[in-house]
Amino acid sequence: MKNVLRCAIALIIALAPTAAQAQFRPEVQSQCEEALRSAGSLLLRERNLTVVDAGFWRASEIYRGYPDNKPVAFGVRLSGPDAENVMNSIQLMTTISRTIINGCPPVGLVTFSMAETDWQSPFGLINGQVREFECVDPSSEPTTPWGYYTCI
């Protein structure tokens, strides 16, 4: 189990580097890697779960009104027998999101999704606290206001 956990955490870190992360200063990158290790440990502990992919992107690609000092989003897509349990645990996703947002200075949003579905749960920094975003109907706007996500 420990080897599987180490491999999964390494996978999260290996999959995460993107253009958004490439701009992190070395000390920030080190902080983010540590936050991802901690979050990965919480996520994968005693669960039959696979991280299908994970990565950083600019929050401005989807959202408007995001915190100026937190322009980066992080997402993780899950599969496996325990993926649904994770997606149903607001408390666990909030704890993991808080670990990443508080530990990785540029990150203001963490999104969980389940592979091969449209199920997603975004959590972001709102008024100084990490909270789940609220579901709203799709609109014709190219971006969604911070604190909300489009769902069907």
C-alpha positions in Angstrom: 0.0 0.0 0.0 2.8 2.5 0.8 4.4 1.9 -2.6 1.1 2.5 -4.3 0.6 5.7 -2.3 4.1 7.0 -3.1 3.5 6.2 -6.8 0.2 8.0 -6.8 1.5 11.1 -5.1 4.5 11.1 -7.5 1.9 10.9 -10.3 0.0 13.9 -9.0 3.2 15.9 -8.9 4.4 14.7 -12.3 1.1 15.3 -14.0 0.6 18.7 -12.4 3.4 20.8 -14.1 1.9 23.0 -16.9 2.4 26.5 -18.3 0.7 28.0 -15.2 3.1 26.2 -12.9 6.1 26.9 -15.1 5.9 30.5 -13.9 6.2 29.6 -10.2 9.4 30.8 -8.5 11.5 27.9 -7.2 10.5 28.5 -3.6 6.8 28.6 -4.6 7.2 25.5 -6.6 8.7 23.7 -3.6 5.8 24.9 -1.4 3.3 23.7 -4.0 4.9 20.3 -4.3 4.7 19.9 -0.6 1.1 20.9 -0.5 0.3 18.4 -3.3 2.2 15.6 -1.4 0.1 16.4 1.7 -3.1 16.6 -0.3 -2.3 13.3 -2.1 -1.7 11.6 1.2 -5.1 12.7 2.4 -6.8 11.8 -0.8 -5.3 8.4 -1.4 -5.1 7.1 2.2 -6.8 3.7 2.5 -8.8 4.3 -0.7 -9.1 2.2 -3.9 -8.7 5.2 -6.1 -6.8 6.2 -9.3 -5.7 9.8 -10.2 -6.4 9.8 -13.9 -4.9 13.2 -14.4 -4.1 16.4 -12.5 -2.9 19.8 -13.5 -2.7 23.5 -13.1 -4.4 26.1 -15.3 -5.1 29.9 -15.2 -8.4 30.6 -13.4 -9.1 33.3 -15.9 -9.7 30.6 -18.5 -13.0 29.8 -16.8 -13.7 32.4 -14.2 -13.9 36.1 -13.7 -13.5 37.9 -10.4 -11.0 35.4 -9.0 -8.8 36.7 -6.2 -6.0 38.8 -7.7 -3.3 37.1 -5.7 -4.6 33.6 -6.4 -4.8 33.3 -10.3 -4.1 29.6 -10.6 -6.5 26.6 -10.4 -5.6 23.0 -9.8 -7.8 20.1 -10.9 -7.7 16.4 -10.2 -9.7 13.7 -12.1 -10.5 10.5 -10.2 -11.6 7.0 -11.0 -11.9 3.7 -9.2 -14.3 2.1 -6.7 -13.9 4.8 -4.1 -14.1 7.8 -6.5 -17.8 8.3 -5.8 -17.2 8.2 -2.1 -14.6 11.0 -2.4 -16.9 13.0 -4.7 -19.7 12.7 -2.1 -17.5 13.8 0.8 -17.7 17.6 1.0 -15.6 17.5 4.2 -12.8 15.5 2.6 -12.7 17.7 -0.6 -12.8 20.9 1.5 -9.8 19.6 3.6 -7.8 18.7 0.6 -8.7 22.0 -1.2 -7.7 23.9 1.9 -4.3 22.0 2.1 -3.6 22.9 -1.5 -4.9 26.5 -1.5 -3.1 27.4 1.8 0.1 25.6 0.9 0.5 26.7 -2.7 0.4 30.5 -2.7 -0.8 31.1 -6.3 -3.7 28.6 -6.2 -7.2 29.9 -5.4 -9.3 27.0 -6.8 -9.2 23.2 -6.6 -11.6 21.2 -8.8 -12.4 17.5 -8.3 -14.0 15.5 -11.1 -14.9 11.9 -11.7 -13.5 10.3 -14.9 -15.9 9.5 -17.7 -18.7 11.7 -16.2 -19.5 15.4 -16.1 -19.4 15.3 -12.2 -17.2 18.1 -10.8 -16.9 19.8 -7.5 -14.9 23.1 -7.4 -13.7 24.6 -4.2 -12.2 28.0 -3.9 -11.1 30.9 -1.7 -14.2 33.1 -1.0 -13.9 35.9 1.6 -10.8 34.3 3.1 -12.4 30.8 3.5 -12.2 27.7 1.3 -15.8 26.8 0.2 -17.5 24.7 -2.4 -18.7 26.8 -5.4 -22.4 27.1 -6.1 -23.9 25.4 -9.2 -25.6 27.7 -11.7 -27.3 27.1 -15.1 -25.2 27.6 -18.2 -25.1 31.1 -19.6 -23.9 32.7 -22.8 -21.0 34.4 -21.0 -17.5 33.1 -21.9 -16.5 33.0 -18.2 -18.3 32.2 -15.0 -18.3 34.5 -11.9 -16.0 33.4 -9.1 -17.8 31.3 -6.5 -20.0 29.6 -9.1 -19.7 26.8 -11.6 -21.8 25.8 -14.5 -23.7 22.5 -14.1 -26.4 20.7 -16.0 
